[in-house]
Amino acid sequence: MTINPKQLSGERAAEYVEDGMVIGLGTGSTAFFAIQKLGQRIAEGLDICGIPTSEQSRVQAESENIPLIDFGKVTRIDLTIDGADEFDPNFNLIKGGGGALLREKIVASLSDREIIVADESKTVAHLGAFPLPVEVIPFGWQAIQRLLADLGCHPALRNAQDNTPFVTDNGNYIIDCDFGRIDNPPALEAKINALCGVVECGLFIGLTDRIIIGKTDGTIEERILE
């Protein structure tokens, strides 16, 4: 039997969901399994509502019959379950490989707790192995790209499969920035987000308190921020 580490971590995270909760529904191949499991639990009687972090997760949630809500009706989220492109020992994350980083960060910032689900490949000693996604407005993106380069990275506009610019759910572009090793994630986040035209960057600092890692041997490791 083939073991899927992503499924292991996603389904374990869904076990932390309780009746009456508002749940942030993450985006990506690992969060997919958490949403799928929540759909199964709802069919068994679980009473929750969700706020999706992307159109992709919204479509999946609706297919799983997960009731959805928005910030016009709630001000806080009890728990968010989401994935990450990489994370370091201090629970700093890089997210945005799927293009949903802005909504993911909004949801994470308004959550009482966030669980990150991942497989072992996402564990790094220092952030920077994965290029840092930066969401920017389309107007003047070339100038914004040059400003990002001035911060010490090799930036590249993300393209869709048809070789046109990738467009986020919010109508923006993404510039993927190769900084190499990132020694001071909070300082870099502040510098990037201070640039005019930048909407948000994929550095998630101080937003996660539990990481669940599925492993190929069928075991699960849970890390809790102390």
C-alpha positions in Angstrom: 0.0 0.0 0.0 1.4 3.4 -1.0 1.6 5.9 1.8 0.8 9.5 0.9 2.5 11.8 3.5 0.4 14.8 2.5 -2.8 12.9 3.1 -1.5 11.8 6.5 -0.8 15.3 7.7 -3.9 16.8 6.1 -6.2 14.3 7.7 -4.5 14.6 11.1 -5.0 18.4 11.1 -8.7 17.9 10.4 -9.0 16.0 13.7 -8.4 19.3 15.6 -11.6 20.8 14.2 -14.6 20.9 16.6 -18.3 21.8 16.4 -19.1 25.4 16.1 -15.7 26.5 14.7 -15.0 28.9 11.8 -12.3 27.2 9.8 -9.8 28.8 7.4 -9.6 26.5 4.4 -6.1 26.5 2.9 -4.9 26.0 -0.6 -2.6 23.4 -2.2 -2.0 19.7 -2.5 -1.8 19.0 1.2 -4.6 21.3 2.4 -6.7 19.4 -0.2 -6.7 16.4 2.0 -7.7 18.4 5.1 -10.7 19.9 3.2 -11.6 16.4 1.9 -11.5 15.0 5.5 -13.6 17.9 6.8 -16.2 17.1 4.2 -16.4 13.5 5.4 -16.7 14.7 9.0 -19.5 17.1 8.0 -21.3 14.1 6.5 -21.0 12.4 9.8 -22.5 15.4 11.7 -19.7 17.9 12.2 -21.1 21.5 12.4 -18.7 24.1 11.1 -18.3 26.8 8.5 -15.3 27.7 6.4 -13.6 30.6 4.8 -11.6 29.5 1.7 -8.2 31.1 0.9 -8.6 30.7 -2.9 -11.2 30.0 -5.6 -9.7 26.6 -5.8 -10.4 25.8 -2.2 -13.8 27.4 -2.5 -14.8 25.1 -5.3 -13.5 22.0 -3.4 -15.3 23.1 -0.2 -18.6 23.5 -2.0 -18.1 20.0 -3.6 -17.6 18.7 0.0 -20.8 20.4 1.2 -18.8 22.6 3.6 -20.9 25.7 4.6 -19.0 28.9 3.7 -19.0 32.3 5.4 -17.2 35.6 4.8 -15.7 38.4 6.9 -19.0 40.3 6.6 -20.4 37.9 9.2 -17.4 37.0 11.3 -14.4 38.9 12.6 -12.1 36.0 13.7 -11.3 32.5 12.6 -10.9 29.8 15.2 -8.5 27.6 13.2 -6.9 27.7 9.8 -5.3 24.6 8.1 -3.0 25.4 5.3 0.2 24.2 3.6 3.6 25.8 3.0 6.3 25.7 0.4 8.9 25.5 3.2 9.4 26.2 6.9 12.3 26.7 9.2 12.8 25.6 12.9 11.4 28.9 14.1 8.1 28.4 12.2 8.8 31.0 9.6 7.2 30.0 6.3 7.4 30.7 2.6 4.0 30.4 0.9 2.5 31.4 -2.4 3.7 28.6 -4.7 0.1 28.1 -5.7 -0.5 31.8 -6.0 -2.9 32.3 -3.1 -0.6 34.0 -0.7 -2.6 37.2 -0.2 -5.8 35.6 0.9 -3.8 33.0 2.8 -2.1 35.7 4.8 -5.3 37.6 5.4 -6.9 34.5 6.8 -3.9 33.5 8.8 -3.6 37.0 10.4 -7.2 36.8 11.5 -7.0 33.2 12.9 -6.6 32.3 16.6 -4.6 29.3 15.6 -3.0 28.0 12.3 -1.9 24.5 11.6 0.5 24.0 8.7 0.4 20.6 7.0 3.3 19.3 5.0 5.5 16.4 4.1 9.2 16.2 5.0 10.4 17.9 1.9 9.2 21.2 3.2 11.5 21.3 6.2 14.6 23.5 5.8 17.2 24.9 8.2 17.0 28.3 6.6 14.3 29.8 4.3 15.3 30.5 0.7 15.5 27.2 -1.0 12.1 28.0 -2.6 11.9 31.3 -4.5 9.9 33.9 -2.5 6.6 34.8 -4.2 5.7 38.5 -4.1 2.2 39.6 -5.3 2.3 43.0 -7.1 -0.2 45.1 -9.0 0.1 44.7 -12.8 0.6 48.4 -13.4 4.3 49.1 -13.3 5.3 45.6 -12.5 8.6 46.0 -14.4 9.6 48.9 -12.1 8.6 46.9 -9.0 10.7 44.0 -10.3 13.7 46.2 -10.5 13.1 47.5 -6.9 13.0 43.9 -5.7 16.2 43.1 -7.5 17.8 46.0 -5.6 17.0 44.1 -2.4 19.4 41.4 -3.5 17.4 38.8 -5.3 17.0 37.4 -8.9 13.3 38.2 -9.6 11.2 36.6 -12.4 7.6 37.3 -13.4 5.5 34.1 -13.0 3.9 33.0 -16.2 0.9 30.8 -16.8 0.9 27.7 -19.0 0.1 29.8 -22.1 3.2 32.0 -21.4 1.1 35.0 -20.4 1.5 36.5 -16.9 0.0 34.4 -14.1 -2.9 36.3 -12.6 -3.9 35.7 -9.0 -7.5 35.4 -7.7 -7.2 39.1 -6.9 -6.2 40.2 -10.4 -2.5 40.7 -9.6 0.8 39.4 -10.8 3.4 37.4 -8.9 7.2 37.9 -9.1 9.2 35.0 -7.8 12.3 36.2 -6.0 15.4 34.0 -5.5 17.1 35.5 -2.5 19.2 32.4 -1.7 19.5 31.9 2.1 17.2 34.3 4.0 18.9 35.0 7.4 16.4 37.6 8.7 12.9 36.8 7.4 11.1 39.6 9.5 13.4 42.3 8.2 13.1 41.1 4.6 9.3 41.0 4.9 9.2 44.6 6.1 11.5 45.8 3.3 9.5 44.1 0.5 6.1 45.2 1.8 7.3 48.8 2.1 7.8 48.9 -1.7 5.0 50.8 -3.5 3.1 48.5 -5.8 3.8 45.4 -3.7 0.5 43.9 -2.4 2.0 41.2 -0.1 4.9 38.8 0.0 5.0 35.1 0.8 6.9 35.4 4.1 4.7 34.2 6.9 6.2 35.3 10.2 4.6 34.6 13.6 1.4 33.2 12.2 1.8 29.5 12.9 1.7 27.5 16.2 1.6 23.9 15.0 3.2 22.0 12.1 2.1 18.5 11.2 4.5 16.6 9.0 3.5 13.4 7.3 6.3 10.9 6.5 6.8 8.2 3.9 7.1 5.6 6.6 3.5 6.2 7.7 4.3 8.2 10.9 3.3 11.7 11.7 5.5 14.3 13.5 3.8 17.3 15.2 5.8 20.3 16.1 4.3 22.9 18.5 5.7 26.4 18.8 6.9 27.0 22.4 
